[in-house]
């Protein structure tokens, strides 16, 4: 990927001794390894929204399961996002059901009352939110 100053092959031992260690000492980051940059890059990709499928493709890992085992703790937003999407789907389905029941009630109110369809509109669970976070 990189060439030595003379144009030849860059050896990792020379890079560590001549470039990496002096830079780490100058930055007061003793103990920082070159491999730590790889972990930082993956963490930044995840923070930028990379999916578990995209990370191994970029990082050269063999599988999504490795990424989730190693970096799964960095995907906390995934659960919040999933819950929000499920809530949106539930609200859309509930609204569709309310509209359908209301339309049918206007067309044939006695049939809706007999079937109990109108009572469905007033179920408390229709307004329940699966997101456990408190409302603002």
C-alpha positions in Angstrom: 0.0 0.0 0.0 2.8 2.4 0.9 6.4 2.5 -0.4 9.6 3.1 1.5 11.2 6.5 1.1 13.7 5.0 -1.4 10.8 3.5 -3.4 11.2 -0.1 -2.3 9.1 -2.3 -0.1 8.1 -0.7 3.2 8.9 -3.1 6.0 6.6 -3.0 9.1 9.5 -3.2 11.5 11.0 -0.1 9.9 7.7 1.7 9.9 7.2 1.0 13.6 10.7 2.0 14.6 11.1 5.1 12.3 7.6 6.5 12.1 5.0 4.9 14.4 6.8 4.9 17.7 8.1 8.4 17.5 4.7 9.6 16.5 3.0 7.8 19.4 5.5 9.2 21.9 5.2 12.7 20.5 1.4 12.5 20.8 1.6 11.0 24.3 -0.3 7.9 23.3 2.1 5.3 24.6 0.9 1.8 24.1 -1.2 2.6 21.0 -0.7 -0.1 18.3 -1.1 0.1 14.6 -3.8 -2.5 14.8 -5.8 -0.1 17.1 -6.3 2.1 14.1 -8.2 -0.7 12.5 -10.6 -1.0 15.5 -11.0 2.8 15.4 -11.8 2.7 11.7 -14.5 0.0 12.3 -15.9 2.0 15.2 -16.1 5.1 13.0 -17.8 3.2 10.2 -20.4 1.9 12.6 -21.0 5.3 14.1 -21.4 6.7 10.5 -24.2 4.1 10.0 -22.4 1.2 8.3 -24.5 -2.0 8.6 -23.1 -5.3 10.0 -22.9 -6.5 6.4 -20.9 -3.5 5.1 -18.3 -3.6 7.9 -16.7 -7.0 7.1 -16.6 -6.1 3.4 -14.6 -3.0 4.2 -12.5 -4.5 7.0 -11.8 -7.8 5.3 -13.4 -9.9 8.0 -14.8 -13.3 7.0 -18.3 -13.0 8.4 -21.0 -10.8 9.8 -21.1 -12.9 12.9 -17.5 -12.0 13.7 -18.3 -8.3 13.3 -21.3 -8.7 15.6 -19.3 -10.7 18.2 -16.4 -8.2 18.2 -18.3 -4.9 17.6 -21.9 -5.7 18.5 -21.8 -3.4 21.5 -21.3 -0.5 19.0 -24.7 -1.1 17.4 -27.0 0.1 20.3 -28.8 2.4 17.9 -29.9 -0.6 15.9 -32.3 -1.7 18.6 -33.7 1.8 19.0 -34.1 2.2 15.2 -35.8 -1.2 15.0 -38.3 -0.3 17.7 -39.1 3.0 16.0 -39.7 1.2 12.7 -41.9 -1.3 14.4 -43.9 1.5 16.1 -44.3 3.2 12.7 -45.6 0.0 11.1 -48.0 -0.5 14.0 -49.3 3.0 13.8 -49.7 2.8 10.1 -51.6 -0.5 10.4 -53.7 0.9 13.2 -54.6 4.0 11.2 -55.4 1.8 8.2 -57.6 -0.4 10.3 -59.4 2.7 11.9 -60.0 4.1 8.5 -61.3 0.8 7.1 -63.6 0.3 10.1 -64.8 3.9 10.0 -65.5 3.6 6.2 -67.4 0.3 6.7 -69.3 1.8 9.7 -70.6 4.6 7.4 -71.5 2.2 4.7 -73.2 -0.4 6.9 -73.3 0.7 10.6 -75.5 -2.2 11.7 -73.2 -4.8 10.3 -70.2 -3.2 12.1 -72.0 -3.1 15.4 -73.0 -6.7 15.1 -69.4 -7.8 14.3 -67.9 -5.8 17.1 -65.6 -4.1 14.6 -66.3 -0.6 16.0 -65.1 -1.6 19.5 -61.7 -2.5 18.0 -61.2 1.2 17.3 -61.2 1.9 21.0 -58.8 -0.7 22.2 -56.2 0.7 24.5 -53.5 -1.3 23.0 -53.9 0.6 19.7 -52.3 3.6 21.3 -49.6 1.7 23.2 -46.1 2.3 22.1 -43.6 -0.6 22.1 -40.7 1.8 22.7 -39.9 1.6 26.4 -38.4 5.1 26.6 -40.6 7.7 28.4 -42.5 10.2 26.4 -41.1 13.8 26.4 
